[in-house]
Amino acid sequence: MPELPEVESLRRVLRRSALGRSITDARIREIALRRRRTPDFAERVRGRTIHEIRRRAKYLILDLDGDDVLLFHLGMSGSLTHRGRGFDNSEFDPRHDHVDFILDDGSHLVFNDPRRFGMVRLVARADLPGLAELRGLGPEPLSPEFDAAYLAGKARGKRVAIKNLIMDQRIVAGIGNIYASEILFCAKVRPGRRSGRVRRAEIEAIVAATPRVLRAAIGSNGTTFRSYRDSRGQPGRFARRLHVYGRDGEPCHVCGAMVRKSVIGQRASFYCARCQK
């Protein structure tokens, strides 16, 4: 599933290519995604200009002029690509092009999602903070609000695994399975340890590692294993820089010990037993 770095990379690319463009039309396939679309969806977006492009956690937000915003979630296999002249769409099955926004320069902003766990919603801007998807999210991990004092307070007395704690979107928004494993490796903390037993110095190491890992991934346009593509249709390049995620049975880049795999909270977790304590 695309996480914060993938969505942030997408946001940055789209700001360069689609910001300021107007939507001349929208074509919607009659296929159910995670949420039902607004009945007058096409009519409400037609003629509207993309005024700003934002991100909250793993959600992409396109601010339109007027009172509405488009809210996207890529789900497990979704992509939002800006297809202009010369765009290579060979990676995309047109049967899964669920929403196609035609822009004023003739290019297309297309939401493609083979597994249909993604979401495209048109909502009133005033209603955005109260939406079930956004209500109750924790601070952004790249913001000053996410610091050692905050995380230590959330971890205090908790029996939940530290990896699950930093993946809890109510605690910190946007971190998923891939980057939680990588952050904990960089912090030298095993993912299965009880949060309440993680020492303050280790909490500080986790908080310090978080922006380093996320910014490095953003700089590589995120991680692609199977389906993720950015708005240009290009895969993320961060997979080659992963230390532990998906590398069980391979030697640790730091110490040479074999990377191990375990299941924590029904999710695959990867760690080095020598480097992480």
N, C-alpha and C positions, 0 to 999 in steps of 0.2 A: 504494500500500500504506500503510495506517495506520502511523504512526511513533510515537515516544515521546509527542509532545504529544497525539495523538488518544487513545492508550491511557491516558495520565495524566488527561486530561479525563474519559474514561469512568469511570475509577476514582473520581474525586472526586464525580461525579454519583451513581454507584451507592452510594457510602458514605452519601450522604444519603437514598437511597430504599430500598435493599435490605438494608443492614446490620442484623443482628438478626432478619431474617425467617427462617422455617423453610421448608424444601422439603417440601411434602406429597406431591408426585408428580413424575415426569419422564417425558416422552414423547419417544421417539427414532425418527426416520425411518430406515429401513434404506438409508441412502445413505452411501457411503464418503467421509469427509473425509481430511485428510492422514494421520491416524492411526486405526487401528481402535479402536473403543470397547471398554471393559471389558465382558465378557459380562453381569456382574451390576450394570451401571452404575446402573440405576433403583433396584434394591433397596438399593444402598449409599448413595445420596444421599437416599432417602426418610426423612423425619423429622429430617434434619440441619439445624442452624441455621448461617447465614452469620455466622461469628464475626469475620472481618476481610477486607478487600479490599486487596490489594497489587499492585504492578507491579514487574517486573524486565525492563529493556530494553523490548521490544515485547510482552511477555507480561503478561496479567492473571491474578492469582492470587486465588481465592476460598478462604479458609481456612474449613473446616467444623469444627464441634465434633467431637471425636474425633480420629482419626489421619489423615484424608484431606484433600486439597485438590483444587479444580478448577482446571486450567490451561487458559487460552484463548489462542489466537492468531487474529487477525482475517484473516490471509492477505491476498489482494488485494481482496476485496469483502465481507468479513464484517462483521457488526454484532451487538452484544449489547444488546438493548433491553428495558427494563422497562416492560411494557405493563399499565397499569391502566385504570380508568374514564376515558374521554375521550381515550385514546391514539389518534392518527391513524396507522393502519397501511397507508394507501393507497400508501406508498412501498415496501412489502414484499410480494413475491410469496409467498403461503403455501406454494407448492411448495418453497421454499428455506428454510422454517423447519425446520431439521434437529434441533434439541434445544429442548424446551420444558419449563422448570422451573415448576411451579405452586407458588406461595408461599402461606403461611398466611392472607394477607389477600385471597386471590382473584386477585391480580395474577399476571402471567406474566413470567418472565425467558427471553427467546427468542434463540437463536443462529440467525441467518439468514445464508446464504452462497451466493449464486448460482454462483460459480465453484468452490466447494468446495476452495480451497487452505487454508482455515482449519483450526483444530484445537480440539477439546474433549477433555481428558484428565482422568481421575480417577486420582490417584496418592497413594501414601502420603507424608505430609509428610516423613518421615525420608529418603525417596528423592529429594526435590526437588533438592538441590544436585548430585546425580550424574546427573541427566537429561541426555541428549545435547543437548536444546534449551537448557539453562541452563549446562551445564558449559563453562568456558573463556571466558565472557563477560568483557569488560573492565569498567572502572569506569563507574558512571553519570555522564553528563556534567553533572549538577547536583550532584554530590557533591564534597567537598574533595579526593578522590583524583585527580580530573581537573584537573591544574594544568599550568602551562607546563613545569615540569621533567619531568613525566611524559611529556607529548606530545613534547617536544624529544628525549627519550631514544628514544621509539618512532620518530621521524622520522629520526634520525641515520643517514646512510649509505644510506637507502632510495631506490630508483629509482621506486617506485610514486607515482602522482599523489597530491597532498595530499588531493584530494577522496575518492579511494578509501581513503586511510589513515583518515580520520575516519569513513568509512562501514563500516570493518572492525569487526564486532561484537566481535572479540577485542581490539581496541584501545580502543574506547569503545562502550558498549552503548546502542542505541536510535536512533541518528542514521541516517536514510535519505536518499534522493535529494533530496527537496524541501528539507529543512532544511540539508543539507550545502551546497547551492548558496546558500542564503540566508546561512548563517554566513560563508562565504568572501566573499560580496559585502560584508557588514558589516565584515569584517576587511581588505578591499581586497587579497585574494590570489586570483590566477587559479586555477581548479580543476585545470588540467592540469599545473601545475608539479611537478617532482620533489620529493618530501617532504624529501629530504636537502639540497636547495638552498633551502629556506624558512628565512629568517633568524630568529634568536631573537626579535627584536622582532615579527616577523610571527606566530610561534607564539603569543606572548603575546596578540596581537590576536585570533587565532582562539579561544583559550581564553576571553578576555573576551567575545567576541561570542556564544559558544555559549549560555550561560544567558540572555542578553538575548533572543535569537531564540526559544529554546525556551519561556521563560516567557511571552513575548508571544503565542506560538501557543497555549499552554495557556489563557491568559486569553481567547482567542477560540474555545475549544473545538476547536482544530485546523483543518485545511484540508480542504475538500470540493471535488473536481473532478467526480466522478461519483456514487460510491455510498456514501461514508462517512457514517454517522449516529451520533450519540451515543446514550446509553441512553434518551433521551426521543424519539428519532426525528428529532432536529434536525441539520441540516448544520453543519459547522464554518464559522466566519466569517473565518478568517485569509487566505483566498485573495485578498481585496481588498487585503491589506497586503503581498503578496509583491513583492519588488523585482525579481527576475530570473527565478525559476522559471516556466516556461511563457510567458514574455513575449518570446520571440525576435522580432525585427523591430519591437518597440515601443520608444519612447524611455525611456532610463534616468531614473528619478525624480530622480536627483541631478544628472547632467550633461547629459542630453538626447541622448547618443549612443545608437545602436541597440543593444539587447540582442542578444547573439549566442548561438548554439546550437552545441555540438559534442558528439561522442560520446567518452566517457572510460570505459573498462572496460565497454563495451557498454551504458552508460546515458547518456541525454540529460543534458547539462550546460549551464547557462545562466550567462552572465557579461557584465559590461560591460568592454570592452577599454580604456576610458579610465579608469574608476575602479579596476579591478583590475590589478595588475602581477605 
